[in-house]
């Protein structure tokens, strides 16, 4: 006769979120010892994590927190299926990871994974919950945004899912409506840099070589090449630099002009999208 009760099974399942069959088997193997059964289930889950390492984790959510010290933290936590992404345990995990990353002042995923989360690191916490749920989890992105004030915009691609796109804008000034409009613009336009000066020189040099080659191939006069190339470089900057982009709500104005007119200044920003750049199994 088993040395455990239905109440023991229920308590362990609520604690770990494990399936009924796995929980009963673990309690049987542990002869009713809850602590030993917990260790068995976590070990089984850890082995499963290793097997899932090569799977694609292209679903998940974006979570954001204003930290109250002139910074805000935004994270992208990934899983394999949208079913898990909208589950309470995954959302609770994301909030725990966000709190730990923010408390540590983490500026990237590597720093966040090493941050303490109770008596574990964030990496250990993620692995533990992933083991219980049975999917690959990945903390893909963490950004720390600086500012005097912040606007946070979360975009839901489906009413049944948590946020799939998140934007944080750090700014100076008082026009909250314009700051929010700029955050929405960033969600749509996906700029990479705030100012032209922020673009790495090697990226500029590479683009210059490409447009020069294209312009020469078109047979343009040699004397006209520099002006044409600079014009095309300008278009390149408009694509990737926030302050030079045409404002989505009024394309006659650049973001810099909109901000200046509203008496605000964008200091920093971050945009994350769930699964951006991830190769899925169908694409592999």
SERO-4910 file (N, C-alpha, C, O; in steps of 0.05 Angstrom, whole numbers):
BEGIN
 pado doro    nc1    nc2    nc3   cac1   cac2   cac3    cc1    cc2    cc3    oc1    oc2    oc3
  Unk    A     17    -24      0      0      0      0     18     25      0     37     27     15
  Unk    A     11     44    -16     27     69    -19     26     85      6      5     87     19
  Unk    A     49     96     14     51    113     38     46    142     32     61    159     42
  Unk    A     25    148     17     18    176     12    -12    177      6    -25    156      1
  Unk    A    -23    201      7    -52    204      4    -57    222    -21    -39    233    -33
  Unk    A    -83    223    -28    -91    240    -50    -84    269    -44    -77    284    -62
  Unk    A    -85    277    -18    -78    304    -10    -48    309    -16    -41    331    -23
  Unk    A    -31    289    -12     -3    291    -18      2    296    -48     18    313    -55
  Unk    A    -12    281    -64    -10    284    -93    -19    312   -101     -5    325   -117
  Unk    A    -41    321    -90    -52    348    -97    -32    369    -89    -27    388   -104
  Unk    A    -21    367    -65     -2    387    -55     23    389    -72     32    411    -78
  Unk    A     33    366    -80     58    366    -96     52    377   -124     69    391   -135
  Unk    A     29    370   -135     22    380   -162     19    411   -161     28    425   -179
  Unk    A      6    421   -140      3    450   -138     30    464   -134     34    487   -144
  Unk    A     48    451   -120     74    463   -115     91    464   -141    104    484   -146
  Unk    A     90    442   -156    108    440   -179     94    442   -206    107    448   -226
  Unk    A     68    438   -206     53    440   -232     57    415   -249     54    417   -273
  Unk    A     64    393   -237     69    368   -252     44    353   -258     23    358   -246
  Unk    A     46    335   -277     23    319   -285     16    298   -263     32    292   -246
  Unk    A     -9    289   -264    -19    270   -244     -3    244   -244      6    235   -223
  Unk    A      1    233   -267     15    207   -269     44    209   -259     53    192   -244
  Unk    A     59    230   -269     86    233   -260     89    238   -230    107    228   -217
  Unk    A     69    253   -219     70    259   -190     66    233   -174     79    228   -154
  Unk    A     46    217   -182     41    192   -168     65    173   -170     72    161   -150
  Unk    A     77    171   -193    100    154   -196    123    163   -179    137    146   -167
  Unk    A    127    189   -177    149    199   -161    144    193   -131    163    186   -117
  Unk    A    120    196   -122    113    191    -94    116    161    -88    124    153    -66
  Unk    A    109    145   -108    112    116   -104    141    109   -101    149     93    -84
  Unk    A    158    120   -119    187    115   -119    199    125    -93    218    114    -83
  Unk    A    188    147    -82    199    159    -58    186    148    -33    192    156    -10
  Unk    A    168    128    -36    154    116    -14    140    137      3    139    135     28
  Unk    A    128    157    -11    112    176      3    127    200     14    115    218     25
  Unk    A    153    200     11    169    222     22    167    246      2    178    245    -20
  Unk    A    153    268     11    148    290     -7    174    304    -16    176    312    -40
  Unk    A    193    307      2    219    320     -6    234    303    -27    245    314    -46
  Unk    A    234    277    -23    248    260    -42    233    259    -69    246    259    -90
  Unk    A    207    259    -68    190    259    -92    195    285   -108    196    285   -133
  Unk    A    197    307    -94    203    333   -107    230    331   -121    233    341   -144
  Unk    A    250    320   -108    277    317   -120    276    300   -145    289    306   -165
  Unk    A    260    278   -144    257    260   -166    245    274   -190    254    272   -213
  Unk    A    224    290   -185    210    304   -207    228    326   -219    228    329   -243
  Unk    A    243    339   -202    260    361   -213    283    349   -228    292    360   -249
  Unk    A    294    326   -219    316    313   -234    306    304   -261    320    306   -281
  Unk    A    282    293   -261    270    284   -287    266    307   -305    272    306   -329
  Unk    A    257    330   -294    253    354   -310    279    365   -321    280    374   -344
  Unk    A    300    364   -304    327    374   -313    337    358   -336    349    369   -355
  Unk    A    333    332   -335    342    315   -358    326    322   -383    337    322   -405
  Unk    A    301    329   -379    284    337   -402    294    363   -414    293    367   -438
  Unk    A    303    381   -396    313    407   -406    337    403   -425    338    416   -446
  Unk    A    355    384   -418    378    379   -435    369    368   -462    381    375   -483
  Unk    A    349    351   -463    339    340   -488    325    361   -505    325    359   -529
  Unk    A    314    382   -492    300    403   -507    318    425   -516    308    444   -529
  Unk    A    344    424   -511    362    447   -516    362    456   -545    365    480   -550
  Unk    A    358    438   -564    359    445   -592    332    453   -604    331    459   -627
  Unk    A    312    452   -587    285    460   -597    284    491   -601    300    506   -590
  Unk    A    265    500   -617    261    528   -621    241    539   -601    219    528   -597
  Unk    A    248    561   -588    230    575   -569    223    602   -581    236    622   -575
  Unk    A    203    602   -598    196    626   -613    170    640   -602    162    660   -613
  Unk    A    158    628   -581    135    641   -569    144    653   -543    167    652   -535
  Unk    A    125    666   -528    132    678   -503    119    704   -498     96    709   -507
  Unk    A    132    722   -483    120    748   -477    142    769   -472    165    763   -468
  Unk    A    132    794   -472    149    816   -464    138    827   -438    114    830   -434
  Unk    A    156    833   -419    148    845   -394    166    869   -388    189    869   -395
  Unk    A    154    890   -375    168    915   -371    163    925   -342    141    921   -331
  Unk    A    183    938   -331    180    949   -304    195    975   -303    219    977   -310
  Unk    A    182    996   -293    196   1021   -287    208   1018   -259    194   1012   -240
  Unk    A    234   1023   -257    248   1016   -232    248   1038   -211    256   1033   -188
  Unk    A    241   1063   -218    240   1084   -198    267   1097   -192    269   1112   -173
  Unk    A    287   1090   -207    314   1102   -202    326   1113   -228    350   1113   -232
  Unk    A    308   1123   -246    318   1133   -271    323   1112   -292    336   1117   -312
  Unk    A    313   1088   -287    315   1066   -306    289   1050   -308    272   1052   -290
  Unk    A    287   1035   -330    265   1016   -333    277    991   -346    296    993   -361
  Unk    A    266    968   -339    276    943   -349    255    930   -367    231    929   -360
  Unk    A    263    919   -389    246    905   -408    258    878   -414    282    877   -420
  Unk    A    242    856   -414    253    830   -419    236    815   -440    212    821   -443
  Unk    A    249    796   -453    235    778   -471    241    750   -461    263    740   -461
  Unk    A    220    736   -451    222    709   -441    207    691   -461    184    696   -468
  Unk    A    221    670   -470    210    653   -491    204    625   -482    216    614   -463
  Unk    A    185    613   -496    178    585   -492    171    573   -520    175    587   -540
  Unk    A    162    548   -521    158    535   -547    130    539   -558    127    540   -583
  Unk    A    110    541   -541     82    543   -551     67    566   -540     73    575   -518
  Unk    A     48    576   -555     31    598   -545     13    589   -522      5    605   -505
  Unk    A      7    563   -521     -9    552   -499      5    557   -472     -7    565   -452
  Unk    A     31    552   -471     47    556   -447     51    586   -442     50    595   -419
  Unk    A     55    601   -463     60    630   -461     37    645   -446     42    664   -431
  Unk    A     13    636   -450    -10    649   -437    -18    637   -410    -37    645   -398
  Unk    A     -3    616   -401     -9    603   -376      1    619   -352     20    634   -354
  Unk    A    -13    615   -330     -7    630   -305     21    625   -295     35    644   -286
  Unk    A     31    600   -297     58    594   -287     80    608   -303     99    618   -291
  Unk    A     76    610   -329     96    623   -346     96    653   -341    117    666   -339
  Unk    A     72    664   -338     69    693   -333     81    700   -306     94    720   -302
  Unk    A     76    683   -286     87    687   -259    118    685   -260    131    701   -247
  Unk    A    128    666   -276    157    664   -279    169    689   -291    189    700   -282
  Unk    A    156    699   -312    165    724   -325    166    747   -306    185    763   -306
  Unk    A    146    749   -288    146    771   -269    169    768   -249    181    788   -240
  Unk    A    175    743   -241    197    738   -222    224    745   -235    241    757   -223
  Unk    A    227    737   -260    251    743   -275    255    773   -278    277    784   -275
  Unk    A    233    787   -285    234    816   -289    242    830   -263    259    847   -263
  Unk    A    230    822   -241    237    834   -215    266    829   -208    280    848   -199
  Unk    A    276    805   -213    304    799   -206    323    814   -224    343    825   -215
  Unk    A    317    816   -250    334    831   -269    335    860   -262    356    873   -263
  Unk    A    311    871   -255    310    900   -248    325    905   -222    340    925   -220
  Unk    A    322    888   -202    336    892   -177    366    891   -180    381    905   -166
  Unk    A    375    875   -199    404    872   -204    415    893   -223    439    896   -227
  Unk    A    397    909   -235    406    929   -254    418    916   -279    435    928   -292
  Unk    A    408    893   -286    419    878   -309    415    893   -335    394    905   -340
  Unk    A    436    894   -351    435    908   -377    433    889   -401    429    898   -423
  Unk    A    436    863   -396    433    843   -417    424    817   -405    422    814   -380
  Unk    A    418    797   -422    407    772   -413    427    757   -396    420    744   -376
  Unk    A    453    758   -403    473    743   -388    475    753   -359    476    736   -341
  Unk    A    474    779   -355    475    790   -328    449    783   -313    450    777   -289
  Unk    A    427    783   -326    401    776   -313    401    747   -304    391    741   -283
  Unk    A    411    729   -321    411    701   -314    428    695   -289    423    676   -275
  Unk    A    448    711   -285    465    707   -262    454    721   -236    465    717   -215
  Unk    A    433    737   -239    422    752   -217    408    734   -197    397    713   -205
  Unk    A    408    741   -171    395    724   -152    364    727   -154    354    748   -159
  Unk    A    351    704   -150    322    703   -149    314    686   -126    311    661   -129
  Unk    A    312    697   -102    308    682    -78    334    667    -71    355    679    -70
  Unk    A    331    641    -67    355    625    -61    368    612    -85    385    594    -83
  Unk    A    359    622   -109    370    611   -135    380    634   -152    376    658   -145
  Unk    A    392    628   -174    397    648   -194    373    648   -213    356    629   -213
  Unk    A    371    668   -229    349    670   -249    351    646   -268    331    634   -275
  Unk    A    375    638   -276    379    616   -294    368    590   -282    355    574   -295
  Unk    A    374    586   -256    364    562   -242    334    562   -239    321    542   -242
  Unk    A    323    586   -234    294    588   -231    280    581   -258    260    566   -258
  Unk    A    291    592   -280    279    586   -306    281    556   -312    261    544   -322
  Unk    A    304    544   -307    308    516   -313    288    499   -296    278    479   -306
  Unk    A    284    507   -272    266    492   -254    238    492   -264    225    471   -265
  Unk    A    228    516   -271    200    518   -281    197    504   -308    177    492   -314
  Unk    A    218    507   -325    217    494   -351    216    463   -348    202    450   -363
  Unk    A    230    453   -328    230    424   -323    203    415   -316    194    393   -324
  Unk    A    188    430   -300    162    423   -291    142    424   -314    125    406   -317
  Unk    A    143    445   -330    124    449   -351    130    431   -375    112    422   -390
  Unk    A    156    426   -380    163    407   -401    168    421   -428    164    408   -449
  Unk    A    176    446   -428    183    460   -452    210    474   -449    219    478   -426
  Unk    A    223    481   -471    247    496   -470    239    525   -465    222    537   -478
  Unk    A    252    537   -445    249    566   -439    276    580   -444    297    568   -442
  Unk    A    274    605   -452    298    620   -457    294    650   -451    274    662   -461
  Unk    A    311    661   -435    311    690   -431    328    702   -453    353    703   -451
  Unk    A    316    711   -474    331    719   -498    341    747   -497    363    753   -506
  Unk    A    325    766   -486    334    794   -486    327    807   -460    306    803   -448
  Unk    A    345    824   -451    341    842   -428    354    869   -435    377    870   -443
  Unk    A    339    890   -431    349    917   -436    343    935   -413    322    933   -401
  Unk    A    362    952   -406    358    973   -386    357   1000   -400    376   1008   -413
  Unk    A    335   1014   -396    331   1040   -409    333   1062   -389    322   1061   -367
  Unk    A    347   1084   -396    351   1106   -379    333   1129   -387    326   1132   -410
  Unk    A    325   1145   -367    308   1168   -373    300   1183   -348    303   1174   -326
  Unk    A    289   1207   -353    277   1223   -331    249   1213   -326    241   1210   -303
  Unk    A    234   1208   -347    207   1197   -346    206   1174   -367    224   1172   -384
  Unk    A    185   1158   -365    183   1135   -383    155   1132   -394    135   1137   -380
  Unk    A    154   1124   -419    129   1114   -430    132   1085   -438    152   1078   -451
  Unk    A    114   1069   -430    114   1040   -436     90   1033   -453     68   1039   -447
  Unk    A     96   1020   -476     75   1012   -494     78    982   -499     99    972   -508
  Unk    A     56    967   -493     56    938   -498     35    932   -519     12    941   -517
  Unk    A     43    918   -540     25    912   -562     17    882   -561     34    864   -559
  Unk    A     -9    878   -562    -20    851   -562    -29    843   -590    -46    855   -602
  Unk    A    -16    823   -601    -23    814   -628    -48    796   -627    -60    791   -648
  Unk    A    -55    786   -604    -78    769   -600    -89    775   -572    -74    777   -553
  Unk    A   -116    776   -570   -128    781   -544   -124    758   -524   -127    761   -500
  Unk    A   -117    734   -535   -113    711   -519    -84    707   -509    -78    690   -493
  Unk    A    -66    724   -519    -37    721   -512    -27    745   -496    -38    767   -498
  Unk    A     -6    741   -481      7    764   -468     21    782   -489     21    775   -512
  Unk    A     32    805   -481     44    823   -500     66    810   -517     83    796   -507
  Unk    A     65    815   -543     84    804   -561    105    825   -571    126    818   -581
  Unk    A     98    850   -567    117    872   -574    117    892   -550     95    899   -540
  Unk    A    140    900   -542    142    920   -520    161    942   -526    183    937   -538
  Unk    A    154    966   -518    171    989   -523    173   1005   -497    153   1010   -483
  Unk    A    197   1014   -491    202   1033   -469    216   1057   -480    236   1055   -493
  Unk    A    205   1081   -474    218   1106   -482    225   1122   -457    208   1128   -441
  Unk    A    251   1128   -455    260   1145   -433    262   1173   -444    275   1178   -465
  Unk    A    250   1193   -430    250   1220   -442    250   1241   -420    246   1236   -397
  Unk    A    255   1266   -429    253   1289   -412    229   1306   -423    224   1306   -447
  Unk    A    215   1320   -405    193   1337   -413    167   1328   -401    166   1309   -385
  Unk    A    145   1341   -408    119   1337   -395     97   1327   -413     76   1320   -404
  Unk    A    102   1326   -439     81   1318   -458     79   1288   -460     92   1275   -476
  Unk    A     63   1276   -442     60   1247   -441     46   1236   -466     52   1213   -474
  Unk    A     28   1251   -477     14   1242   -501     33   1238   -525     31   1218   -539
  Unk    A     50   1258   -529     69   1255   -551     90   1233   -545     97   1218   -563
  Unk    A     98   1230   -520    117   1209   -513    104   1182   -519    117   1163   -529
  Unk    A     78   1179   -514     65   1154   -519     62   1149   -549     64   1127   -559
  Unk    A     57   1171   -564     55   1169   -593     82   1160   -605     82   1144   -624
  Unk    A    104   1169   -594    131   1161   -603    135   1132   -597    147   1117   -613
  Unk    A    127   1123   -573    129   1095   -566    114   1077   -585    124   1056   -594
  Unk    A     90   1085   -593     74   1070   -612     88   1070   -639     88   1050   -653
  Unk    A     99   1092   -647    114   1094   -672    137   1074   -672    142   1060   -692
  Unk    A    152   1073   -650    175   1054   -648    166   1026   -651    179   1010   -664
  Unk    A    143   1019   -639    132    992   -642    127    985   -671    132    962   -680
  Unk    A    118   1004   -687    112   1000   -715    137   1002   -733    141    985   -750
  Unk    A    154   1022   -728    176   1028   -747    202   1013   -740    219   1010   -758
  Unk    A    205   1004   -716    228    987   -708    255   1001   -714    271    989   -728
  Unk    A    260   1025   -703    287   1036   -707    307   1022   -690    301   1008   -671
  Unk    A    332   1024   -698    354   1010   -684    370   1029   -667    383   1021   -647
  Unk    A    371   1055   -674    388   1074   -660    372   1100   -655    353   1106   -669
  Unk    A    381   1115   -635    367   1140   -628    377   1162   -647    361   1177   -658
  Unk    A    403   1165   -650    415   1186   -667    434   1174   -687    444   1152   -684
  Unk    A    440   1189   -708    458   1181   -729    486   1174   -717    499   1156   -727
  Unk    A    493   1189   -697    520   1185   -685    522   1158   -670    544   1149   -665
  Unk    A    499   1146   -665    500   1120   -651    504   1097   -669    510   1074   -660
  Unk    A    501   1101   -695    505   1079   -715    534   1072   -717    551   1089   -722
  Unk    A    541   1046   -713    570   1038   -715    582   1046   -742    569   1043   -763
  Unk    A    607   1054   -741    620   1063   -766    622   1041   -786    621   1045   -810
  Unk    A    627   1016   -777    629    994   -796    603    989   -811    603    980   -834
  Unk    A    580    994   -798    554    991   -811    551   1012   -832    540   1007   -854
  Unk    A    560   1037   -826    558   1059   -846    576   1053   -869    568   1057   -892
  Unk    A    601   1044   -864    620   1038   -885    609   1016   -903    612   1018   -928
  Unk    A    598    996   -892    587    974   -907    564    983   -925    563    976   -949
  Unk    A    546   1000   -914    524   1010   -931    534   1028   -953    524   1028   -975
  Unk    A    555   1044   -947    566   1062   -967    578   1046   -990    574   1053  -1013
  Unk    A    592   1024   -984    603   1007  -1006    581    996  -1023    583    994  -1048
  Unk    A    559    987  -1011    537    975  -1026    524    996  -1044    520    991  -1068
  Unk    A    518   1020  -1033    504   1040  -1050    523   1051  -1072    513   1058  -1093
  Unk    A    549   1052  -1066    567   1061  -1087    568   1040  -1110    568   1048  -1133
  Unk    A    568   1015  -1103    568    994  -1123    543    994  -1140    544    991  -1164
  Unk    A    520    998  -1126    495    999  -1140    494   1023  -1159    485   1021  -1182
  Unk    A    503   1046  -1148    502   1071  -1164    520   1069  -1189    512   1078  -1210
  Unk    A    544   1057  -1186    562   1054  -1209    549   1035  -1229    551   1039  -1253
  Unk    A    537   1013  -1219    525    994  -1237    502   1006  -1254    495    997  -1275
  Unk    A    490   1027  -1243    468   1040  -1257    478   1059  -1279    463   1071  -1294
  Unk    A    505   1062  -1280    516   1079  -1301    515   1109  -1295    515   1125  -1314
  Unk    A    513   1116  -1270    511   1145  -1263    538   1159  -1269    559   1146  -1267
  Unk    A    537   1184  -1277    562   1199  -1282    580   1199  -1258    571   1202  -1235
  Unk    A    606   1196  -1262    625   1195  -1240    624   1220  -1223    626   1218  -1198
  Unk    A    620   1243  -1235    619   1268  -1220    595   1269  -1201    596   1283  -1181
  Unk    A    574   1255  -1209    549   1256  -1193    549   1235  -1170    531   1236  -1153
  Unk    A    568   1217  -1171    567   1194  -1152    566   1203  -1122    550   1193  -1107
  Unk    A    584   1221  -1114    584   1228  -1085    557   1238  -1075    548   1231  -1054
  Unk    A    544   1256  -1091    518   1267  -1082    497   1245  -1081    480   1245  -1063
  Unk    A    497   1228  -1102    477   1206  -1102    481   1187  -1079    462   1179  -1066
  Unk    A    506   1180  -1074    512   1161  -1052    504   1173  -1025    492   1159  -1009
  Unk    A    510   1199  -1021    502   1212   -996    472   1212   -993    461   1209   -970
  Unk    A    458   1217  -1015    428   1217  -1014    418   1189  -1006    399   1187   -990
  Unk    A    430   1169  -1017    421   1142  -1010    429   1134   -982    414   1119   -969
  Unk    A    451   1144   -972    458   1140   -944    438   1153   -926    432   1143   -904
  Unk    A    429   1176   -934    409   1190   -918    383   1174   -915    371   1173   -894
  Unk    A    376   1160   -937    353   1143   -936    358   1119   -917    339   1110   -903
  Unk    A    382   1110   -917    390   1088   -899    387   1097   -869    376   1082   -853
  Unk    A    396   1121   -863    393   1131   -836    364   1134   -828    356   1129   -805
  Unk    A    347   1143   -847    319   1146   -841    305   1120   -834    285   1119   -820
  Unk    A    316   1098   -844    305   1072   -838    311   1063   -810    295   1050   -797
  Unk    A    335   1069   -800    345   1057   -775    348   1076   -752    351   1067   -729
  Unk    A    347   1103   -757    352   1122   -735    325   1135   -727    312   1147   -744
  Unk    A    318   1132   -702    292   1142   -693    287   1171   -699    267   1179   -710
  Unk    A    306   1188   -691    302   1217   -694    300   1226   -723    290   1248   -728
  Unk    A    309   1210   -742    307   1217   -770    284   1204   -784    279   1210   -808
  Unk    A    269   1187   -771    246   1174   -783    223   1193   -786    220   1211   -770
  Unk    A    207   1188   -807    182   1203   -810    161   1193   -790    157   1169   -788
  Unk    A    149   1211   -775    130   1204   -754    106   1189   -767     94   1199   -786
  Unk    A     99   1166   -756     78   1150   -767     51   1165   -768     35   1161   -786
  Unk    A     46   1183   -749     21   1197   -747     21   1222   -765      0   1232   -772
  Unk    A     45   1232   -772     47   1256   -789     73   1254   -804     93   1265   -795
  Unk    A     74   1241   -827     99   1236   -843    112   1262   -852    135   1260   -862
  Unk    A     99   1285   -849    112   1310   -857    133   1318   -837    150   1335   -842
  Unk    A    132   1306   -813    151   1313   -792    168   1289   -784    159   1266   -785
  Unk    A    193   1294   -777    210   1273   -766    204   1270   -736    191   1288   -724
  Unk    A    213   1249   -725    209   1245   -696    223   1267   -680    212   1277   -660
  Unk    A    247   1275   -689    261   1297   -675    244   1323   -675    243   1337   -655
  Unk    A    231   1328   -698    215   1352   -700    190   1350   -682    182   1370   -670
  Unk    A    178   1327   -682    154   1322   -665    161   1326   -636    147   1340   -621
  Unk    A    183   1314   -627    192   1316   -599    198   1345   -592    190   1355   -571
  Unk    A    212   1359   -609    220   1387   -604    195   1405   -602    193   1422   -585
  Unk    A    176   1400   -619    151   1415   -619    135   1411   -593    122   1429   -584
  Unk    A    137   1387   -582    123   1380   -558    139   1387   -533    129   1385   -510
  Unk    A    163   1396   -536    180   1404   -513    191   1380   -498    196   1382   -474
  Unk    A    194   1358   -512    206   1334   -499    231   1326   -514    236   1334   -536
  Unk    A    247   1310   -501    272   1299   -513    274   1269   -506    274   1262   -483
  Unk    A    275   1253   -527    279   1224   -523    308   1219   -515    327   1227   -530
  Unk    A    313   1207   -493    339   1201   -483    349   1173   -490    372   1169   -497
  Unk    A    330   1154   -489    337   1126   -493    311   1111   -500    289   1121   -495
  Unk    A    314   1088   -513    291   1072   -519    299   1043   -523    322   1037   -528
  Unk    A    280   1025   -521    284    997   -527    258    986   -539    237    993   -530
  Unk    A    261    968   -558    238    954   -570    245    924   -572    266    917   -583
  Unk    A    228    908   -561    231    879   -563    206    866   -575    184    875   -569
  Unk    A    210    846   -591    188    831   -603    193    801   -599    215    791   -604
  Unk    A    173    787   -589    176    759   -583    184    744   -609    171    746   -630
  Unk    A    205    728   -606    214    711   -628    227    724   -651    232    711   -671
  Unk    A    233    750   -649    245    764   -672    272    752   -678    290    750   -661
  Unk    A    276    744   -703    301    732   -712    305    704   -705    327    692   -709
  Unk    A    285    691   -693    288    663   -685    280    645   -708    259    648   -721
  Unk    A    297    626   -714    291    606   -735    273    585   -724    281    571   -705
  Unk    A    250    582   -735    231    561   -726    237    534   -738    253    533   -757
  Unk    A    224    514   -728    229    487   -738    221    485   -768    233    470   -783
  Unk    A    200    500   -775    190    499   -803    210    511   -822    211    504   -846
  Unk    A    227    530   -812    246    544   -829    273    530   -829    289    535   -847
  Unk    A    278    514   -810    304    501   -808    309    481   -831    330    469   -832
***
